[in-house]
Amino acid sequence: MKLSAKITIALFVTILTLLIDSYVIKGVHILTLFNESVNTIYWSFSVLMLIILSVSFYFFNPSKHATGFFSSFFSFFISVLIAKIGFAVVLTLEDIYRLIASTIIKISHFNTQDFELISRHFAWSYAALFFGLFLLVFVIYGIIFGKYRYKVHTQNLYFDDLPDAFDGFKIVQISDIHSGSFTDAKPIEKAIELINAQGADLFVFTGDLVNNVAHEIEPWIDYFKKIKAPHGQFSILGNHDYGDYIQWPNDESKRHNLNTLKTHHHSMGFKLLLDEHATISKDGHQLKLLGIENWGVGFGQRGDLKKALQGVQQNDFKVLLSHDPSHWDAEVKAHDSHIHLTLSGHTHGMQFGIELFGFKWSPVKYRYKNWAGLTTENNRNLYVNRGFGFLGFRGRVGIWPEITVLHLHKKK
């Protein structure tokens, strides 16, 4: 990353944090009875964190320090920031209440004096404190345990024109491994055992094997090569696999890295699909599995769907692997060739959100229309996997890592 970009990001984070702090401190003042020493400690702590974050970010090299000090401190910084935001949310609710109550008092008493807000109350500040602490504990849980809390999502899909032999066919999908972020082998080993326990007929991986460089996957090849399915293991590339987010000495080094990464897919037993398709045969019937290079709005448009469809007939049953779900909205769902099912990843569900009792929310929804789970439009289906690994923030909060199990059924 260029120095100018690093400076811009650091300034943005600093300004945002200080704005939040200037609001949060109002509630802290109430809790501490305007103790000046607490005020000094609060601001000193906040400024010190910003300085450490900025300095470590300046020296951070994502190709070498993916699991180093900056990554760990950034996760700590985000944890505290989320707690502050939670505190600020409660204070905002109090300010709304104060505004409404003050307005009612003025109107009901026909008060002709200048409008004046009622004072803040201890109860609201205590509520803000407890909510902030709750979020802090939840985020810390996500850092320690959540990033390895693998969850199996099972989805039944029904099609009028599914070939008879594929009725009940099971596809297992994972996405966004981001092997450069891993530090602990045991949970990865257990996750792969869980993948194999699903009894897949076909296994697919939908991109982002690494964070930036090919060597990140090398310690993990022997783990992922254990994944087996009778009809094969197939994969595609994601936006992080091309090495676009770090500086290279020259173009040849970058090309060599990508070629090495492609070799690693083969070493794991994954058939890498690069704007091409494979024929999956069963009992005389066929399914066409298409895989394209990364195509995403704002993340590069390398993939060539037209090329992948060469030799595929209009009435073939088609499953497409495309890393970025924005591709489905932009091209796939309205494509002349009826692509029955598209499998994507990329969003990670932002590694933060809520999924309870059918309710699903993450801030990433404001960037991606389809960010997790199944979407159906125009008799075409998109499934977005929440991701296997993690990137940047070293945890997952509410949006747990996913192993997808898709059952294909012939509609009766």
C-alpha positions in Angstrom: 0.0 0.0 0.0 1.3 3.5 -0.9 2.3 5.9 1.9 -0.3 8.4 0.8 -3.1 5.8 1.1 -1.8 4.8 4.6 -1.8 8.4 5.7 -5.4 8.9 4.4 -6.6 5.8 6.2 -4.8 6.8 9.5 -6.3 10.3 9.4 -9.8 8.9 8.7 -9.6 6.4 11.6 -8.1 9.1 13.9 -10.8 11.7 13.2 -13.6 9.1 13.5 -12.3 7.8 16.8 -11.8 11.3 18.3 -15.4 12.2 17.3 -16.7 9.2 19.0 -14.6 9.8 22.1 -15.8 13.4 22.3 -19.3 12.1 22.6 -18.6 9.2 24.9 -16.8 11.4 27.3 -20.0 13.2 28.1 -21.4 9.9 29.6 -18.1 9.2 31.3 -18.3 12.6 33.0 -21.7 11.8 34.5 -20.4 8.4 35.8 -17.3 9.9 37.4 -18.9 13.2 38.7 -16.7 15.2 36.3 -13.5 13.9 37.8 -10.7 15.6 35.9 -8.2 12.8 36.5 -10.5 10.3 34.8 -10.9 12.7 31.9 -7.1 12.9 31.6 -6.7 9.1 31.8 -9.5 8.5 29.2 -8.0 10.9 26.6 -4.4 9.7 27.3 -5.5 6.1 26.7 -7.4 6.9 23.5 -4.6 9.0 22.0 -2.0 6.4 23.0 -4.0 3.7 21.2 -4.2 5.9 18.1 -0.5 6.6 18.1 0.4 2.9 18.5 -2.1 1.9 15.7 -0.8 4.5 13.3 2.9 3.7 13.9 2.3 -0.1 13.6 0.2 0.5 10.5 3.0 2.5 8.9 5.4 -0.4 9.3 2.9 -3.1 8.6 3.7 -5.3 5.6 0.7 -7.6 4.7 2.9 -10.0 2.8 5.1 -10.6 5.9 3.1 -9.6 9.0 -0.4 -11.0 8.4 -0.4 -12.5 12.0 1.9 -10.0 13.7 1.6 -7.2 16.1 -0.4 -4.8 13.9 -3.1 -7.5 13.2 -3.4 -8.3 17.0 -3.4 -4.7 18.1 -5.9 -3.7 15.3 -8.3 -6.4 16.7 -7.9 -5.0 20.2 -8.5 -1.5 18.9 -11.6 -2.5 17.0 -12.9 -4.3 20.2 -12.6 -1.1 22.2 -14.0 1.0 19.4 -17.1 -1.2 19.1 -17.6 -0.9 22.9 -17.4 2.9 22.6 -19.9 2.9 19.7 -22.3 0.8 21.9 -21.8 3.4 24.7 -22.5 6.2 22.2 -25.7 4.5 20.8 -27.3 4.5 24.3 -26.2 8.2 24.8 -27.9 9.0 21.5 -31.1 7.4 22.7 -30.9 9.4 25.8 -30.4 12.6 23.8 -33.5 11.8 21.7 -35.4 11.3 24.9 -34.1 14.5 26.3 -35.1 16.4 23.2 -38.6 15.0 23.2 -39.2 15.4 26.9 -37.8 19.0 26.9 -40.1 19.9 24.0 -43.1 18.4 25.7 -42.3 20.3 28.9 -41.9 23.6 27.0 -45.2 23.2 25.1 -47.2 21.9 28.0 -46.1 24.8 30.3 -46.3 27.5 27.6 -42.8 28.3 28.6 -41.6 31.5 26.9 -38.0 31.2 28.0 -35.3 29.9 25.7 -35.5 26.2 25.0 -33.3 24.2 27.3 -32.6 20.4 27.3 -33.2 18.5 30.5 -30.0 17.2 32.2 -28.4 13.9 31.6 -29.2 11.1 34.1 -27.0 8.6 35.8 -29.3 5.7 34.7 -28.7 6.3 31.0 -24.9 6.5 31.5 -24.9 3.3 33.5 -27.0 1.6 30.8 -24.5 2.9 28.2 -21.6 1.5 30.2 -23.2 -1.9 30.6 -24.1 -2.1 26.9 -20.6 -1.1 25.9 -19.1 -3.7 28.3 -21.5 -6.3 26.9 -20.3 -5.6 23.3 -16.7 -5.7 24.5 -17.1 -9.1 26.0 -19.0 -10.4 22.9 -16.2 -9.1 20.6 -13.5 -10.7 22.8 -15.4 -14.0 22.6 -15.4 -13.6 18.8 -11.6 -13.1 18.8 -10.8 -16.1 21.1 -13.5 -18.5 20.0 -15.8 -17.1 17.3 -13.3 -17.3 14.4 -13.2 -21.1 14.8 -16.9 -21.6 15.6 -17.7 -23.5 12.4 -21.3 -23.8 11.6 -22.9 -26.1 9.0 -25.6 -24.4 7.0 -27.9 -26.8 5.2 -30.0 -25.7 2.2 -32.4 -27.7 0.1 -32.9 -26.5 -3.5 -35.6 -27.7 -5.8 -35.5 -27.6 -9.6 -37.9 -28.6 -12.4 -35.1 -29.6 -14.8 -32.6 -31.2 -12.5 -31.4 -34.4 -14.2 -32.9 -37.4 -12.4 -29.6 -38.9 -11.4 -28.8 -35.8 -9.4 -31.9 -35.9 -7.3 -30.5 -35.8 -3.7 -27.0 -34.8 -5.0 -25.0 -33.0 -2.2 -22.6 -30.1 -2.8 -20.4 -29.0 0.1 -19.0 -25.4 -0.3 -16.5 -23.4 1.7 -15.1 -20.0 0.7 -12.5 -17.4 1.8 -10.0 -19.6 3.6 -7.5 -16.7 4.0 -4.8 -19.1 5.2 -2.4 -16.3 5.9 -4.5 -15.4 9.0 -4.3 -18.9 10.6 -2.2 -19.5 13.7 -3.7 -22.6 15.2 -3.8 -26.0 13.4 -6.2 -27.9 15.8 -9.4 -26.0 14.9 -8.5 -26.2 11.2 -8.1 -29.9 11.5 -11.4 -30.3 13.2 -13.1 -28.1 10.6 -11.8 -30.3 7.8 -13.1 -33.4 9.6 -16.5 -31.6 9.8 -16.4 -30.9 6.1 -15.7 -34.6 5.3 -18.4 -35.7 7.8 -21.0 -34.0 5.6 -20.6 -36.8 3.0 -20.3 -34.5 -0.1 -20.9 -35.8 -3.6 -19.0 -32.8 -4.8 -16.8 -30.3 -3.0 -16.3 -26.7 -4.1 -14.1 -23.8 -2.9 -15.1 -20.4 -4.0 -11.9 -18.3 -3.8 -9.5 -16.3 -1.6 -7.2 -19.1 -0.6 -4.7 -16.6 0.8 -4.6 -13.0 2.0 -1.9 -11.9 -0.5 0.9 -14.4 -1.3 1.1 -18.0 -2.3 3.4 -19.2 0.5 0.6 -18.5 3.1 -1.2 -21.7 2.2 2.0 -23.9 2.2 1.8 -24.9 5.9 -1.8 -25.9 5.4 -1.7 -27.9 2.1 -1.5 -31.3 3.9 -4.6 -30.4 5.9 -6.8 -29.3 3.0 -5.8 -32.1 0.7 -7.7 -34.4 3.1 -11.0 -33.0 1.8 -12.4 -35.7 -0.5 -15.6 -36.1 -2.5 -16.4 -38.9 -5.0 -17.2 -36.4 -7.9 -14.2 -34.3 -7.2 -12.9 -31.1 -5.5 -13.1 -27.9 -7.5 -12.0 -24.4 -6.9 -11.8 -20.8 -8.3 -9.7 -17.7 -7.5 -10.9 -14.8 -5.4 -9.8 -11.1 -5.4 -7.1 -11.7 -2.8 -5.5 -14.5 -4.7 -4.0 -12.3 -7.4 -1.7 -10.3 -5.0 -3.2 -7.0 -6.0 -3.1 -5.5 -2.5 0.7 -5.5 -1.9 3.7 -4.1 -3.8 5.8 -6.4 -5.9 9.4 -5.8 -7.1 8.2 -6.3 -10.7 5.4 -7.8 -12.7 7.2 -11.1 -13.1 7.3 -11.7 -9.4 3.6 -11.1 -9.2 2.9 -13.5 -12.1 5.2 -16.1 -10.5 3.2 -15.8 -7.2 -0.1 -16.4 -9.0 1.3 -19.4 -10.9 2.6 -20.9 -7.6 -0.8 -20.4 -6.0 -2.4 -22.3 -8.9 0.1 -25.1 -8.3 -0.9 -25.2 -4.7 -4.6 -25.7 -5.6 -3.4 -28.8 -7.6 -1.3 -30.0 -4.6 -4.5 -29.9 -2.4 -6.4 -32.0 -4.9 -8.5 -29.1 -6.1 -9.3 -28.7 -9.8 -9.0 -25.0 -10.4 -11.5 -23.7 -12.9 -10.3 -20.6 -14.8 -13.1 -19.4 -17.1 -13.9 -23.0 -18.0 -16.3 -25.7 -17.0 -16.2 -29.3 -16.0 -18.7 -32.1 -16.6 -20.0 -33.9 -13.6 -21.4 -37.3 -14.7 -23.7 -39.6 -12.8 -25.6 -42.6 -14.1 -25.7 -41.3 -17.6 -26.8 -37.8 -16.7 -24.7 -34.7 -16.6 -24.3 -31.4 -14.6 -22.1 -28.6 -15.9 -19.9 -27.0 -13.2 -18.6 -23.6 -14.4 -15.8 -21.6 -12.7 -14.7 -18.1 -13.5 -11.9 -15.9 -12.4 -12.8 -13.1 -10.0 -15.4 -10.7 -11.2 -16.7 -8.1 -8.8 -17.9 -4.6 -8.7 -15.0 -2.6 -7.3 -12.7 -5.6 -7.0 -11.6 -6.3 -10.6 -13.5 -7.9 -13.5 -11.2 -10.6 -14.8 -13.7 -13.4 -15.2 -15.1 -14.3 -18.6 -18.5 -16.0 -18.3 -18.9 -16.3 -22.0 -15.6 -18.3 -22.2 -16.7 -20.6 -19.4 -19.9 -21.3 -21.2 -18.2 -22.4 -24.5 -19.4 -25.9 -25.3 -22.2 -25.8 -22.7 -25.7 -26.3 -24.1 -28.7 -24.1 -23.3 -30.6 -27.0 -21.7 -27.7 -28.3 -19.6 -28.1 -28.0 -15.8 -25.5 -25.4 -14.7 -23.8 -24.6 -11.4 -21.5 -21.5 -11.5 -18.6 -20.8 -9.1 -18.1 -17.0 -8.9 -16.3 -15.5 -5.9 -18.0 -12.1 -5.7 -21.9 -12.1 -5.4 -22.1 -8.7 -7.1 -21.3 -10.7 -10.3 -24.6 -12.4 -10.0 -26.6 -9.2 -9.8 -24.6 -7.5 -12.6 -24.5 -10.3 -15.2 -25.6 -13.8 -14.1 -29.2 -13.6 -13.1 -30.3 -12.0 -16.3 -27.9 -14.0 -18.6 -29.4 -15.6 -21.7 -27.9 -18.9 -20.6 -30.0 -20.2 -17.7 -27.5 -20.7 -14.9 -29.5 -22.5 -12.2 -27.2 -22.0 -9.2 -24.4 -19.6 -8.5 -22.1 -20.2 -5.5 -20.2 -17.2 -4.1 -18.4 -15.9 -1.0 -16.3 -12.8 -0.6 -18.3 -10.8 1.9 -17.4 -12.8 5.1 -20.7 -11.3 6.5 -18.2 -8.6 7.5 -17.3 -11.1 10.3 -19.7 -9.0 12.4 -23.5 -9.1 12.8 -26.5 -10.8 14.2 -28.2 -14.0 13.2 -31.0 -15.0 15.5 -34.4 -16.7 15.0 -34.4 -16.0 11.3 -33.3 -12.4 11.6 -30.0 -11.6 9.8 -28.1 -8.3 9.9 -24.6 -7.1 9.2 -23.2 -3.7 8.2 -22.0 -5.4 5.0 -25.6 -5.4 3.8 -25.1 -1.7 3.0 -22.4 -2.6 0.5 -23.8 -5.9 -0.9 -27.4 -6.6 -1.7 -26.8 -10.4 -1.2 -24.2 -11.0 1.5 -25.1 -14.4 3.1 -27.4 -17.3 2.4 -29.8 -18.0 -0.4 -31.4 -15.5 -2.9 -33.7 -16.5 -5.7 -34.7 -14.3 -8.6 -36.0 -15.1 -12.1 -35.8 -18.8 -11.3 -32.1 -18.5 -10.7 -30.4 -19.1 -7.3 -27.5 -17.5 -5.6 -25.9 -18.9 -2.4 -23.4 -16.7 -0.6 -21.1 -18.5 1.9 -20.1 -16.5 5.0 -16.5 -17.6 4.7 -14.3 -20.2 6.3 -11.5 -17.9 7.6 -11.0 -14.3 8.6 -9.1 -11.3 7.5 -8.0 -8.1 9.2 -10.0 -8.3 12.3 -8.9 -11.5 14.0 -12.3 -12.8 15.0 -15.9 -13.3 14.1 -18.7 -11.8 16.1 -22.2 -13.2 15.4 -21.4 -14.2 11.8 -19.7 -17.6 12.4 -17.5 -19.3 9.8 -19.5 -21.5 7.5 -19.6 -24.9 5.9 -22.4 -25.0 3.4 -24.3 -28.2 2.5 -26.5 -27.9 -0.6 -29.0 -30.7 -1.4 -30.2 -30.6 -5.0 -33.7 -32.0 -5.5 -35.9 -32.7 -8.5 -39.1 -30.9 -8.0 -42.0 -33.4 -8.0 
